[in-house]
Amino acid sequence: MFSLGVLSLFNIMVLLLPPQPISDILTLMPLPFRARTVLLLVAVINVAVSMTFEQWGTQLVAGVIGGGMRWWRGRRRAREAKAYKAVEGGMR
C-alpha cells in the first residue's frame, strides 16, 4: 500500500506541477493547468466508477451470465433427452 501511495503522489505531482528535470527526462508535452486538472478529475472519476463496478456490477453481470448458462443447459438437456429417447425406442 505504501508503494501505491508513493506512486500515486508521484503521478499527481508529475501531472499537476512537474519539476523541469523530470519533465525533460519524460519529454512531457506542456499543457495548460486547467487541462491537467481536468485529467486528474477524469482519473478520479474513473477510479470511483471502477470501484463501484467491482463492488456491485460484477455481481449483476455474474448473475446474468449464470442465468443464461442455466437457461442454455436446460434447453440443451431437453433436446439431448429427446434424442436419447428416440434412439432408445428405435433399438427395441
PDB file of N, CA, C and O in Angstrom:
ATOM      1  N   MET A   1       0.822  -1.192   0.000  1.00  0.00           N
ATOM      2  CA  MET A   1       0.000   0.000   0.000  1.00  0.00           C
ATOM      3  C   MET A   1       0.865   1.255   0.000  1.00  0.00           C
ATOM      4  O   MET A   1       0.531   2.257  -0.632  1.00  0.00           O
ATOM      5  N   PHE A   2       1.976   1.183   0.715  1.00  0.00           N
ATOM      6  CA  PHE A   2       2.879   2.339   0.760  1.00  0.00           C
ATOM      7  C   PHE A   2       3.401   2.661  -0.633  1.00  0.00           C
ATOM      8  O   PHE A   2       3.445   3.824  -1.032  1.00  0.00           O
ATOM      9  N   SER A   3       3.795   1.630  -1.368  1.00  0.00           N
ATOM     10  CA  SER A   3       4.315   1.834  -2.725  1.00  0.00           C
ATOM     11  C   SER A   3       3.260   2.448  -3.638  1.00  0.00           C
ATOM     12  O   SER A   3       3.559   3.344  -4.427  1.00  0.00           O
ATOM     13  N   LEU A   4       2.026   1.962  -3.529  1.00  0.00           N
ATOM     14  CA  LEU A   4       0.944   2.528  -4.340  1.00  0.00           C
ATOM     15  C   LEU A   4       0.697   3.989  -3.988  1.00  0.00           C
ATOM     16  O   LEU A   4       0.444   4.811  -4.869  1.00  0.00           O
ATOM     17  N   GLY A   5       0.770   4.307  -2.714  1.00  0.00           N
ATOM     18  CA  GLY A   5       0.593   5.685  -2.287  1.00  0.00           C
ATOM     19  C   GLY A   5       1.686   6.596  -2.828  1.00  0.00           C
ATOM     20  O   GLY A   5       1.402   7.687  -3.324  1.00  0.00           O
ATOM     21  N   VAL A   6       2.938   6.148  -2.734  1.00  0.00           N
ATOM     22  CA  VAL A   6       4.056   6.950  -3.243  1.00  0.00           C
ATOM     23  C   VAL A   6       3.949   7.110  -4.750  1.00  0.00           C
ATOM     24  O   VAL A   6       4.155   8.206  -5.271  1.00  0.00           O
ATOM     25  N   LEU A   7       3.634   6.048  -5.449  1.00  0.00           N
ATOM     26  CA  LEU A   7       3.491   6.122  -6.902  1.00  0.00           C
ATOM     27  C   LEU A   7       2.350   7.059  -7.304  1.00  0.00           C
ATOM     28  O   LEU A   7       2.481   7.824  -8.260  1.00  0.00           O
ATOM     29  N   SER A   8       1.235   7.000  -6.577  1.00  0.00           N
ATOM     30  CA  SER A   8       0.110   7.891  -6.870  1.00  0.00           C
ATOM     31  C   SER A   8       0.497   9.352  -6.647  1.00  0.00           C
ATOM     32  O   SER A   8       0.179  10.214  -7.467  1.00  0.00           O
ATOM     33  N   LEU A   9       1.179   9.626  -5.545  1.00  0.00           N
ATOM     34  CA  LEU A   9       1.626  11.005  -5.282  1.00  0.00           C
ATOM     35  C   LEU A   9       2.596  11.482  -6.356  1.00  0.00           C
ATOM     36  O   LEU A   9       2.525  12.633  -6.787  1.00  0.00           O
ATOM     37  N   PHE A  10       3.500  10.611  -6.791  1.00  0.00           N
ATOM     38  CA  PHE A  10       4.442  10.973  -7.851  1.00  0.00           C
ATOM     39  C   PHE A  10       3.693  11.285  -9.150  1.00  0.00           C
ATOM     40  O   PHE A  10       4.008  12.262  -9.830  1.00  0.00           O
ATOM     41  N   ASN A  11       2.716  10.466  -9.488  1.00  0.00           N
ATOM     42  CA  ASN A  11       1.935  10.699 -10.709  1.00  0.00           C
ATOM     43  C   ASN A  11       1.157  12.013 -10.643  1.00  0.00           C
ATOM     44  O   ASN A  11       1.073  12.740 -11.633  1.00  0.00           O
ATOM     45  N   ILE A  12       0.593  12.313  -9.481  1.00  0.00           N
ATOM     46  CA  ILE A  12      -0.137  13.574  -9.331  1.00  0.00           C
ATOM     47  C   ILE A  12       0.822  14.756  -9.436  1.00  0.00           C
ATOM     48  O   ILE A  12       0.502  15.766 -10.064  1.00  0.00           O
ATOM     49  N   MET A  13       2.007  14.630  -8.816  1.00  0.00           N
ATOM     50  CA  MET A  13       2.996  15.697  -8.899  1.00  0.00           C
ATOM     51  C   MET A  13       3.424  15.932 -10.347  1.00  0.00           C
ATOM     52  O   MET A  13       3.513  17.075 -10.795  1.00  0.00           O
ATOM     53  N   VAL A  14       3.687  14.846 -11.075  1.00  0.00           N
ATOM     54  CA  VAL A  14       4.116  14.980 -12.471  1.00  0.00           C
ATOM     55  C   VAL A  14       2.978  15.536 -13.329  1.00  0.00           C
ATOM     56  O   VAL A  14       3.231  16.246 -14.303  1.00  0.00           O
ATOM     57  N   LEU A  15       1.747  15.224 -12.984  1.00  0.00           N
ATOM     58  CA  LEU A  15       0.620  15.738 -13.751  1.00  0.00           C
ATOM     59  C   LEU A  15       0.385  17.225 -13.497  1.00  0.00           C
ATOM     60  O   LEU A  15       0.238  18.006 -14.437  1.00  0.00           O
ATOM     61  N   LEU A  16       0.350  17.610 -12.230  1.00  0.00           N
ATOM     62  CA  LEU A  16      -0.018  18.982 -11.909  1.00  0.00           C
ATOM     63  C   LEU A  16       1.153  19.969 -11.978  1.00  0.00           C
ATOM     64  O   LEU A  16       1.040  21.017 -12.614  1.00  0.00           O
ATOM     65  N   LEU A  17       2.258  19.646 -11.338  1.00  0.00           N
ATOM     66  CA  LEU A  17       3.406  20.561 -11.286  1.00  0.00           C
ATOM     67  C   LEU A  17       4.702  19.788 -11.502  1.00  0.00           C
ATOM     68  O   LEU A  17       5.441  19.556 -10.545  1.00  0.00           O
ATOM     69  N   PRO A  18       4.993  19.385 -12.740  1.00  0.00           N
ATOM     70  CA  PRO A  18       6.194  18.574 -12.954  1.00  0.00           C
ATOM     71  C   PRO A  18       7.469  19.413 -12.814  1.00  0.00           C
ATOM     72  O   PRO A  18       7.574  20.484 -13.411  1.00  0.00           O
ATOM     73  N   PRO A  19       8.441  18.927 -12.024  1.00  0.00           N
ATOM     74  CA  PRO A  19       9.732  19.616 -11.965  1.00  0.00           C
ATOM     75  C   PRO A  19      10.404  19.575 -13.346  1.00  0.00           C
ATOM     76  O   PRO A  19      10.215  18.619 -14.098  1.00  0.00           O
ATOM     77  N   GLN A  20      11.170  20.590 -13.672  1.00  0.00           N
ATOM     78  CA  GLN A  20      11.775  20.697 -15.005  1.00  0.00           C
ATOM     79  C   GLN A  20      12.660  19.492 -15.364  1.00  0.00           C
ATOM     80  O   GLN A  20      12.566  18.997 -16.488  1.00  0.00           O
ATOM     81  N   PRO A  21      13.521  19.001 -14.449  1.00  0.00           N
ATOM     82  CA  PRO A  21      14.336  17.826 -14.835  1.00  0.00           C
ATOM     83  C   PRO A  21      13.501  16.589 -15.170  1.00  0.00           C
ATOM     84  O   PRO A  21      13.815  15.855 -16.107  1.00  0.00           O
ATOM     85  N   ILE A  22      12.445  16.366 -14.404  1.00  0.00           N
ATOM     86  CA  ILE A  22      11.576  15.209 -14.682  1.00  0.00           C
ATOM     87  C   ILE A  22      10.825  15.438 -15.983  1.00  0.00           C
ATOM     88  O   ILE A  22      10.647  14.508 -16.770  1.00  0.00           O
ATOM     89  N   SER A  23      10.388  16.651 -16.211  1.00  0.00           N
ATOM     90  CA  SER A  23       9.696  16.979 -17.455  1.00  0.00           C
ATOM     91  C   SER A  23      10.597  16.756 -18.664  1.00  0.00           C
ATOM     92  O   SER A  23      10.146  16.277 -19.704  1.00  0.00           O
ATOM     93  N   ASP A  24      11.880  17.107 -18.520  1.00  0.00           N
ATOM     94  CA  ASP A  24      12.828  16.884 -19.619  1.00  0.00           C
ATOM     95  C   ASP A  24      13.091  15.400 -19.842  1.00  0.00           C
ATOM     96  O   ASP A  24      13.155  14.947 -20.985  1.00  0.00           O
ATOM     97  N   ILE A  25      13.243  14.644 -18.764  1.00  0.00           N
ATOM     98  CA  ILE A  25      13.515  13.200 -18.881  1.00  0.00           C
ATOM     99  C   ILE A  25      12.332  12.490 -19.538  1.00  0.00           C
ATOM    100  O   ILE A  25      12.513  11.646 -20.415  1.00  0.00           O
ATOM    101  N   LEU A  26      11.128  12.838 -19.108  1.00  0.00           N
ATOM    102  CA  LEU A  26       9.930  12.180 -19.628  1.00  0.00           C
ATOM    103  C   LEU A  26       9.421  12.813 -20.919  1.00  0.00           C
ATOM    104  O   LEU A  26       8.464  12.321 -21.517  1.00  0.00           O
ATOM    105  N   THR A  27      10.050  13.888 -21.347  1.00  0.00           N
ATOM    106  CA  THR A  27       9.648  14.659 -22.529  1.00  0.00           C
ATOM    107  C   THR A  27       8.140  14.923 -22.527  1.00  0.00           C
ATOM    108  O   THR A  27       7.415  14.572 -23.459  1.00  0.00           O
ATOM    109  N   LEU A  28       7.704  15.558 -21.431  1.00  0.00           N
ATOM    110  CA  LEU A  28       6.282  15.854 -21.274  1.00  0.00           C
ATOM    111  C   LEU A  28       5.881  17.020 -22.166  1.00  0.00           C
ATOM    112  O   LEU A  28       6.643  17.969 -22.353  1.00  0.00           O
ATOM    113  N   MET A  29       4.691  16.936 -22.704  1.00  0.00           N
ATOM    114  CA  MET A  29       4.146  17.998 -23.518  1.00  0.00           C
ATOM    115  C   MET A  29       3.535  19.049 -22.588  1.00  0.00           C
ATOM    116  O   MET A  29       2.790  18.699 -21.673  1.00  0.00           O
ATOM    117  N   PRO A  30       3.837  20.316 -22.807  1.00  0.00           N
ATOM    118  CA  PRO A  30       3.255  21.337 -21.922  1.00  0.00           C
ATOM    119  C   PRO A  30       1.744  21.452 -22.128  1.00  0.00           C
ATOM    120  O   PRO A  30       1.262  21.586 -23.253  1.00  0.00           O
ATOM    121  N   LEU A  31       1.022  21.397 -21.028  1.00  0.00           N
ATOM    122  CA  LEU A  31      -0.433  21.517 -21.047  1.00  0.00           C
ATOM    123  C   LEU A  31      -0.848  22.658 -20.124  1.00  0.00           C
ATOM    124  O   LEU A  31      -0.188  22.907 -19.115  1.00  0.00           O
ATOM    125  N   PRO A  32      -1.930  23.350 -20.457  1.00  0.00           N
ATOM    126  CA  PRO A  32      -2.445  24.354 -19.526  1.00  0.00           C
ATOM    127  C   PRO A  32      -2.853  23.689 -18.207  1.00  0.00           C
ATOM    128  O   PRO A  32      -3.241  22.520 -18.182  1.00  0.00           O
ATOM    129  N   PHE A  33      -2.760  24.446 -17.124  1.00  0.00           N
ATOM    130  CA  PHE A  33      -3.073  23.880 -15.810  1.00  0.00           C
ATOM    131  C   PHE A  33      -4.513  23.378 -15.750  1.00  0.00           C
ATOM    132  O   PHE A  33      -4.786  22.360 -15.115  1.00  0.00           O
ATOM    133  N   ARG A  34      -5.429  24.075 -16.398  1.00  0.00           N
ATOM    134  CA  ARG A  34      -6.836  23.650 -16.403  1.00  0.00           C
ATOM    135  C   ARG A  34      -6.977  22.278 -17.054  1.00  0.00           C
ATOM    136  O   ARG A  34      -7.746  21.449 -16.568  1.00  0.00           O
ATOM    137  N   ALA A  35      -6.263  22.023 -18.127  1.00  0.00           N
ATOM    138  CA  ALA A  35      -6.321  20.714 -18.783  1.00  0.00           C
ATOM    139  C   ALA A  35      -5.775  19.628 -17.854  1.00  0.00           C
ATOM    140  O   ALA A  35      -6.280  18.506 -17.831  1.00  0.00           O
ATOM    141  N   ARG A  36      -4.749  19.973 -17.099  1.00  0.00           N
ATOM    142  CA  ARG A  36      -4.184  18.989 -16.154  1.00  0.00           C
ATOM    143  C   ARG A  36      -5.176  18.660 -15.053  1.00  0.00           C
ATOM    144  O   ARG A  36      -5.301  17.501 -14.657  1.00  0.00           O
ATOM    145  N   THR A  37      -5.883  19.665 -14.555  1.00  0.00           N
ATOM    146  CA  THR A  37      -6.872  19.389 -13.512  1.00  0.00           C
ATOM    147  C   THR A  37      -8.038  18.573 -14.065  1.00  0.00           C
ATOM    148  O   THR A  37      -8.594  17.733 -13.358  1.00  0.00           O
ATOM    149  N   VAL A  38      -8.410  18.812 -15.315  1.00  0.00           N
ATOM    150  CA  VAL A  38      -9.473  18.004 -15.933  1.00  0.00           C
ATOM    151  C   VAL A  38      -9.011  16.550 -16.037  1.00  0.00           C
ATOM    152  O   VAL A  38      -9.792  15.639 -15.762  1.00  0.00           O
ATOM    153  N   LEU A  39      -7.763  16.317 -16.428  1.00  0.00           N
ATOM    154  CA  LEU A  39      -7.226  14.949 -16.493  1.00  0.00           C
ATOM    155  C   LEU A  39      -7.256  14.284 -15.120  1.00  0.00           C
ATOM    156  O   LEU A  39      -7.609  13.111 -15.001  1.00  0.00           O
ATOM    157  N   LEU A  40      -6.888  15.031 -14.094  1.00  0.00           N
ATOM    158  CA  LEU A  40      -6.915  14.481 -12.737  1.00  0.00           C
ATOM    159  C   LEU A  40      -8.347  14.150 -12.328  1.00  0.00           C
ATOM    160  O   LEU A  40      -8.592  13.101 -11.732  1.00  0.00           O
ATOM    161  N   LEU A  41      -9.285  15.024 -12.637  1.00  0.00           N
ATOM    162  CA  LEU A  41     -10.691  14.786 -12.302  1.00  0.00           C
ATOM    163  C   LEU A  41     -11.223  13.546 -13.025  1.00  0.00           C
ATOM    164  O   LEU A  41     -11.930  12.733 -12.430  1.00  0.00           O
ATOM    165  N   VAL A  42     -10.885  13.405 -14.292  1.00  0.00           N
ATOM    166  CA  VAL A  42     -11.324  12.233 -15.059  1.00  0.00           C
ATOM    167  C   VAL A  42     -10.726  10.954 -14.471  1.00  0.00           C
ATOM    168  O   VAL A  42     -11.403   9.928 -14.407  1.00  0.00           O
ATOM    169  N   ALA A  43      -9.475  11.008 -14.046  1.00  0.00           N
ATOM    170  CA  ALA A  43      -8.833   9.833 -13.444  1.00  0.00           C
ATOM    171  C   ALA A  43      -9.514   9.461 -12.128  1.00  0.00           C
ATOM    172  O   ALA A  43      -9.721   8.278 -11.855  1.00  0.00           O
ATOM    173  N   VAL A  44      -9.862  10.452 -11.313  1.00  0.00           N
ATOM    174  CA  VAL A  44     -10.539  10.181 -10.041  1.00  0.00           C
ATOM    175  C   VAL A  44     -11.927   9.592 -10.296  1.00  0.00           C
ATOM    176  O   VAL A  44     -12.341   8.659  -9.607  1.00  0.00           O
ATOM    177  N   ILE A  45     -12.640  10.126 -11.273  1.00  0.00           N
ATOM    178  CA  ILE A  45     -13.965   9.583 -11.616  1.00  0.00           C
ATOM    179  C   ILE A  45     -13.836   8.152 -12.129  1.00  0.00           C
ATOM    180  O   ILE A  45     -14.662   7.301 -11.800  1.00  0.00           O
ATOM    181  N   ASN A  46     -12.811   7.881 -12.928  1.00  0.00           N
ATOM    182  CA  ASN A  46     -12.578   6.525 -13.433  1.00  0.00           C
ATOM    183  C   ASN A  46     -12.337   5.545 -12.292  1.00  0.00           C
ATOM    184  O   ASN A  46     -12.867   4.434 -12.303  1.00  0.00           O
ATOM    185  N   VAL A  47     -11.543   5.948 -11.312  1.00  0.00           N
ATOM    186  CA  VAL A  47     -11.286   5.077 -10.162  1.00  0.00           C
ATOM    187  C   VAL A  47     -12.579   4.822  -9.398  1.00  0.00           C
ATOM    188  O   VAL A  47     -12.848   3.689  -8.998  1.00  0.00           O
ATOM    189  N   ALA A  48     -13.380   5.864  -9.193  1.00  0.00           N
ATOM    190  CA  ALA A  48     -14.645   5.698  -8.459  1.00  0.00           C
ATOM    191  C   ALA A  48     -15.601   4.771  -9.196  1.00  0.00           C
ATOM    192  O   ALA A  48     -16.224   3.908  -8.577  1.00  0.00           O
ATOM    193  N   VAL A  49     -15.724   4.937 -10.504  1.00  0.00           N
ATOM    194  CA  VAL A  49     -16.615   4.075 -11.290  1.00  0.00           C
ATOM    195  C   VAL A  49     -16.108   2.633 -11.277  1.00  0.00           C
ATOM    196  O   VAL A  49     -16.900   1.697 -11.168  1.00  0.00           O
ATOM    197  N   SER A  50     -14.799   2.455 -11.388  1.00  0.00           N
ATOM    198  CA  SER A  50     -14.221   1.102 -11.369  1.00  0.00           C
ATOM    199  C   SER A  50     -14.479   0.415 -10.035  1.00  0.00           C
ATOM    200  O   SER A  50     -14.839  -0.762  -9.999  1.00  0.00           O
ATOM    201  N   MET A  51     -14.296   1.142  -8.944  1.00  0.00           N
ATOM    202  CA  MET A  51     -14.526   0.549  -7.625  1.00  0.00           C
ATOM    203  C   MET A  51     -16.001   0.225  -7.423  1.00  0.00           C
ATOM    204  O   MET A  51     -16.339  -0.797  -6.826  1.00  0.00           O
ATOM    205  N   THR A  52     -16.874   1.087  -7.917  1.00  0.00           N
ATOM    206  CA  THR A  52     -18.312   0.825  -7.824  1.00  0.00           C
ATOM    207  C   THR A  52     -18.689  -0.416  -8.621  1.00  0.00           C
ATOM    208  O   THR A  52     -19.466  -1.245  -8.149  1.00  0.00           O
ATOM    209  N   PHE A  53     -18.142  -0.547  -9.828  1.00  0.00           N
ATOM    210  CA  PHE A  53     -18.436  -1.724 -10.645  1.00  0.00           C
ATOM    211  C   PHE A  53     -17.921  -2.985  -9.966  1.00  0.00           C
ATOM    212  O   PHE A  53     -18.602  -4.010  -9.966  1.00  0.00           O
ATOM    213  N   GLU A  54     -16.719  -2.918  -9.385  1.00  0.00           N
ATOM    214  CA  GLU A  54     -16.183  -4.101  -8.700  1.00  0.00           C
ATOM    215  C   GLU A  54     -17.068  -4.506  -7.537  1.00  0.00           C
ATOM    216  O   GLU A  54     -17.243  -5.696  -7.273  1.00  0.00           O
ATOM    217  N   GLN A  55     -17.628  -3.528  -6.838  1.00  0.00           N
ATOM    218  CA  GLN A  55     -18.445  -3.826  -5.661  1.00  0.00           C
ATOM    219  C   GLN A  55     -19.799  -4.412  -6.040  1.00  0.00           C
ATOM    220  O   GLN A  55     -20.219  -5.419  -5.471  1.00  0.00           O
ATOM    221  N   TRP A  56     -20.488  -3.786  -7.001  1.00  0.00           N
ATOM    222  CA  TRP A  56     -21.866  -4.196  -7.293  1.00  0.00           C
ATOM    223  C   TRP A  56     -22.061  -4.705  -8.724  1.00  0.00           C
ATOM    224  O   TRP A  56     -22.876  -5.601  -8.945  1.00  0.00           O
ATOM    225  N   GLY A  57     -21.351  -4.169  -9.673  1.00  0.00           N
ATOM    226  CA  GLY A  57     -21.562  -4.531 -11.072  1.00  0.00           C
ATOM    227  C   GLY A  57     -21.172  -5.960 -11.389  1.00  0.00           C
ATOM    228  O   GLY A  57     -21.831  -6.626 -12.188  1.00  0.00           O
ATOM    229  N   THR A  58     -20.105  -6.433 -10.767  1.00  0.00           N
ATOM    230  CA  THR A  58     -19.673  -7.802 -11.055  1.00  0.00           C
ATOM    231  C   THR A  58     -20.717  -8.813 -10.601  1.00  0.00           C
ATOM    232  O   THR A  58     -20.919  -9.833 -11.261  1.00  0.00           O
ATOM    233  N   GLN A  59     -21.380  -8.541  -9.485  1.00  0.00           N
ATOM    234  CA  GLN A  59     -22.427  -9.454  -9.020  1.00  0.00           C
ATOM    235  C   GLN A  59     -23.586  -9.491 -10.007  1.00  0.00           C
ATOM    236  O   GLN A  59     -24.150 -10.553 -10.271  1.00  0.00           O
ATOM    237  N   LEU A  60     -23.937  -8.342 -10.545  1.00  0.00           N
ATOM    238  CA  LEU A  60     -25.018  -8.271 -11.528  1.00  0.00           C
ATOM    239  C   LEU A  60     -24.644  -9.024 -12.798  1.00  0.00           C
ATOM    240  O   LEU A  60     -25.440  -9.810 -13.312  1.00  0.00           O
ATOM    241  N   VAL A  61     -23.444  -8.788 -13.302  1.00  0.00           N
ATOM    242  CA  VAL A  61     -23.001  -9.460 -14.529  1.00  0.00           C
ATOM    243  C   VAL A  61     -22.909 -10.970 -14.302  1.00  0.00           C
ATOM    244  O   VAL A  61     -23.321 -11.751 -15.159  1.00  0.00           O
ATOM    245  N   ALA A  62     -22.371 -11.380 -13.155  1.00  0.00           N
ATOM    246  CA  ALA A  62     -22.275 -12.812 -12.858  1.00  0.00           C
ATOM    247  C   ALA A  62     -23.662 -13.449 -12.783  1.00  0.00           C
ATOM    248  O   ALA A  62     -23.853 -14.573 -13.248  1.00  0.00           O
ATOM    249  N   GLY A  63     -24.626 -12.740 -12.202  1.00  0.00           N
ATOM    250  CA  GLY A  63     -25.996 -13.264 -12.139  1.00  0.00           C
ATOM    251  C   GLY A  63     -26.615 -13.433 -13.510  1.00  0.00           C
ATOM    252  O   GLY A  63     -27.281 -14.434 -13.775  1.00  0.00           O
ATOM    253  N   VAL A  64     -26.400 -12.459 -14.385  1.00  0.00           N
ATOM    254  CA  VAL A  64     -26.938 -12.548 -15.742  1.00  0.00           C
ATOM    255  C   VAL A  64     -26.292 -13.709 -16.498  1.00  0.00           C
ATOM    256  O   VAL A  64     -26.985 -14.474 -17.170  1.00  0.00           O
ATOM    257  N   ILE A  65     -24.974 -13.841 -16.390  1.00  0.00           N
ATOM    258  CA  ILE A  65     -24.280 -14.938 -17.081  1.00  0.00           C
ATOM    259  C   ILE A  65     -24.708 -16.285 -16.509  1.00  0.00           C
ATOM    260  O   ILE A  65     -24.933 -17.231 -17.263  1.00  0.00           O
ATOM    261  N   GLY A  66     -24.824 -16.385 -15.173  1.00  0.00           N
ATOM    262  CA  GLY A  66     -25.271 -17.636 -14.557  1.00  0.00           C
ATOM    263  C   GLY A  66     -26.675 -18.018 -14.997  1.00  0.00           C
ATOM    264  O   GLY A  66     -26.943 -19.185 -15.280  1.00  0.00           O
ATOM    265  N   GLY A  67     -27.571 -17.041 -15.054  1.00  0.00           N
ATOM    266  CA  GLY A  67     -28.944 -17.319 -15.513  1.00  0.00           C
ATOM    267  C   GLY A  67     -28.957 -17.773 -16.961  1.00  0.00           C
ATOM    268  O   GLY A  67     -29.694 -18.687 -17.329  1.00  0.00           O
ATOM    269  N   GLY A  68     -28.134 -17.126 -17.783  1.00  0.00           N
ATOM    270  CA  GLY A  68     -28.053 -17.542 -19.189  1.00  0.00           C
ATOM    271  C   GLY A  68     -27.503 -18.942 -19.340  1.00  0.00           C
ATOM    272  O   GLY A  68     -27.968 -19.711 -20.182  1.00  0.00           O
ATOM    273  N   MET A  69     -26.515 -19.278 -18.531  1.00  0.00           N
ATOM    274  CA  MET A  69     -25.955 -20.638 -18.605  1.00  0.00           C
ATOM    275  C   MET A  69     -26.964 -21.685 -18.142  1.00  0.00           C
ATOM    276  O   MET A  69     -27.069 -22.757 -18.739  1.00  0.00           O
ATOM    277  N   ARG A  70     -27.714 -21.374 -17.067  1.00  0.00           N
ATOM    278  CA  ARG A  70     -28.741 -22.321 -16.609  1.00  0.00           C
ATOM    279  C   ARG A  70     -29.819 -22.504 -17.671  1.00  0.00           C
ATOM    280  O   ARG A  70     -30.284 -23.621 -17.901  1.00  0.00           O
ATOM    281  N   TRP A  71     -30.218 -21.411 -18.319  1.00  0.00           N
ATOM    282  CA  TRP A  71     -31.219 -21.487 -19.383  1.00  0.00           C
ATOM    283  C   TRP A  71     -30.688 -22.327 -20.542  1.00  0.00           C
ATOM    284  O   TRP A  71     -31.411 -23.161 -21.086  1.00  0.00           O
ATOM    285  N   TRP A  72     -29.427 -22.111 -20.921  1.00  0.00           N
ATOM    286  CA  TRP A  72     -28.849 -22.834 -22.056  1.00  0.00           C
ATOM    287  C   TRP A  72     -28.702 -24.313 -21.745  1.00  0.00           C
ATOM    288  O   TRP A  72     -28.968 -25.151 -22.607  1.00  0.00           O
ATOM    289  N   ARG A  73     -28.280 -24.656 -20.516  1.00  0.00           N
ATOM    290  CA  ARG A  73     -28.141 -26.066 -20.145  1.00  0.00           C
ATOM    291  C   ARG A  73     -29.492 -26.762 -20.138  1.00  0.00           C
ATOM    292  O   ARG A  73     -29.623 -27.882 -20.632  1.00  0.00           O
ATOM    293  N   GLY A  74     -30.492 -26.098 -19.578  1.00  0.00           N
ATOM    294  CA  GLY A  74     -31.834 -26.697 -19.545  1.00  0.00           C
ATOM    295  C   GLY A  74     -32.374 -26.915 -20.934  1.00  0.00           C
ATOM    296  O   GLY A  74     -33.032 -27.921 -21.199  1.00  0.00           O
ATOM    297  N   ARG A  75     -32.105 -25.989 -21.816  1.00  0.00           N
ATOM    298  CA  ARG A  75     -32.555 -26.100 -23.200  1.00  0.00           C
ATOM    299  C   ARG A  75     -31.822 -27.240 -23.908  1.00  0.00           C
ATOM    300  O   ARG A  75     -32.438 -28.012 -24.642  1.00  0.00           O
ATOM    301  N   ARG A  76     -30.522 -27.346 -23.691  1.00  0.00           N
ATOM    302  CA  ARG A  76     -29.720 -28.374 -24.338  1.00  0.00           C
ATOM    303  C   ARG A  76     -30.074 -29.762 -23.805  1.00  0.00           C
ATOM    304  O   ARG A  76     -30.150 -30.721 -24.573  1.00  0.00           O
ATOM    305  N   ARG A  77     -30.291 -29.872 -22.496  1.00  0.00           N
ATOM    306  CA  ARG A  77     -30.642 -31.175 -21.916  1.00  0.00           C
ATOM    307  C   ARG A  77     -31.966 -31.688 -22.461  1.00  0.00           C
ATOM    308  O   ARG A  77     -32.132 -32.886 -22.693  1.00  0.00           O
ATOM    309  N   ALA A  78     -32.895 -30.779 -22.660  1.00  0.00           N
ATOM    310  CA  ALA A  78     -34.197 -31.205 -23.173  1.00  0.00           C
ATOM    311  C   ALA A  78     -34.044 -31.799 -24.572  1.00  0.00           C
ATOM    312  O   ALA A  78     -34.669 -32.810 -24.890  1.00  0.00           O
ATOM    313  N   ARG A  79     -33.230 -31.184 -25.391  1.00  0.00           N
ATOM    314  CA  ARG A  79     -33.016 -31.717 -26.736  1.00  0.00           C
ATOM    315  C   ARG A  79     -32.275 -33.047 -26.665  1.00  0.00           C
ATOM    316  O   ARG A  79     -32.619 -33.990 -27.377  1.00  0.00           O
ATOM    317  N   GLU A  80     -31.248 -33.126 -25.801  1.00  0.00           N
ATOM    318  CA  GLU A  80     -30.483 -34.375 -25.696  1.00  0.00           C
ATOM    319  C   GLU A  80     -31.361 -35.500 -25.170  1.00  0.00           C
ATOM    320  O   GLU A  80     -31.244 -36.641 -25.615  1.00  0.00           O
ATOM    321  N   ALA A  81     -32.236 -35.185 -24.231  1.00  0.00           N
ATOM    322  CA  ALA A  81     -33.111 -36.225 -23.684  1.00  0.00           C
ATOM    323  C   ALA A  81     -34.043 -36.755 -24.763  1.00  0.00           C
ATOM    324  O   ALA A  81     -34.266 -37.963 -24.842  1.00  0.00           O
ATOM    325  N   LYS A  82     -34.587 -35.884 -25.587  1.00  0.00           N
ATOM    326  CA  LYS A  82     -35.480 -36.316 -26.661  1.00  0.00           C
ATOM    327  C   LYS A  82     -34.715 -37.160 -27.674  1.00  0.00           C
ATOM    328  O   LYS A  82     -35.240 -38.166 -28.150  1.00  0.00           O
ATOM    329  N   ALA A  83     -33.509 -36.781 -28.010  1.00  0.00           N
ATOM    330  CA  ALA A  83     -32.718 -37.550 -28.967  1.00  0.00           C
ATOM    331  C   ALA A  83     -32.385 -38.922 -28.380  1.00  0.00           C
ATOM    332  O   ALA A  83     -32.395 -39.926 -29.093  1.00  0.00           O
ATOM    333  N   TYR A  84     -32.092 -38.961 -27.090  1.00  0.00           N
ATOM    334  CA  TYR A  84     -31.746 -40.230 -26.454  1.00  0.00           C
ATOM    335  C   TYR A  84     -32.958 -41.152 -26.435  1.00  0.00           C
ATOM    336  O   TYR A  84     -32.827 -42.346 -26.707  1.00  0.00           O
ATOM    337  N   LYS A  85     -34.119 -40.626 -26.124  1.00  0.00           N
ATOM    338  CA  LYS A  85     -35.313 -41.451 -26.099  1.00  0.00           C
ATOM    339  C   LYS A  85     -35.662 -41.977 -27.483  1.00  0.00           C
ATOM    340  O   LYS A  85     -36.134 -43.104 -27.626  1.00  0.00           O
ATOM    341  N   ALA A  86     -35.428 -41.159 -28.496  1.00  0.00           N
ATOM    342  CA  ALA A  86     -35.723 -41.606 -29.849  1.00  0.00           C
ATOM    343  C   ALA A  86     -34.800 -42.766 -30.235  1.00  0.00           C
ATOM    344  O   ALA A  86     -35.255 -43.719 -30.868  1.00  0.00           O
ATOM    345  N   VAL A  87     -33.548 -42.708 -29.878  1.00  0.00           N
ATOM    346  CA  VAL A  87     -32.607 -43.786 -30.199  1.00  0.00           C
ATOM    347  C   VAL A  87     -32.974 -45.022 -29.388  1.00  0.00           C
ATOM    348  O   VAL A  87     -32.954 -46.141 -29.902  1.00  0.00           O
ATOM    349  N   GLU A  88     -33.309 -44.813 -28.124  1.00  0.00           N
ATOM    350  CA  GLU A  88     -33.647 -45.945 -27.264  1.00  0.00           C
ATOM    351  C   GLU A  88     -34.890 -46.662 -27.812  1.00  0.00           C
ATOM    352  O   GLU A  88     -34.924 -47.892 -27.832  1.00  0.00           O
ATOM    353  N   GLY A  89     -35.886 -45.932 -28.248  1.00  0.00           N
ATOM    354  CA  GLY A  89     -37.107 -46.549 -28.779  1.00  0.00           C
ATOM    355  C   GLY A  89     -36.842 -47.283 -30.082  1.00  0.00           C
ATOM    356  O   GLY A  89     -37.493 -48.292 -30.352  1.00  0.00           O
ATOM    357  N   GLY A  90     -35.915 -46.814 -30.892  1.00  0.00           N
ATOM    358  CA  GLY A  90     -35.599 -47.438 -32.158  1.00  0.00           C
ATOM    359  C   GLY A  90     -34.821 -48.735 -31.998  1.00  0.00           C
ATOM    360  O   GLY A  90     -34.801 -49.557 -32.914  1.00  0.00           O
ATOM    361  N   MET A  91     -34.184 -48.932 -30.859  1.00  0.00           N
ATOM    362  CA  MET A  91     -33.362 -50.140 -30.650  1.00  0.00           C
ATOM    363  C   MET A  91     -34.197 -51.311 -30.174  1.00  0.00           C
ATOM    364  O   MET A  91     -33.718 -52.444 -30.228  1.00  0.00           O
ATOM    365  N   ARG A  92     -35.403 -51.101 -29.717  1.00  0.00           N
ATOM    366  CA  ARG A  92     -36.232 -52.204 -29.179  1.00  0.00           C
ATOM    367  C   ARG A  92     -36.892 -52.998 -30.240  1.00  0.00           C
ATOM    368  O   ARG A  92     -37.614 -53.949 -29.942  1.00  0.00           O
TER     369      ARG A  92
END
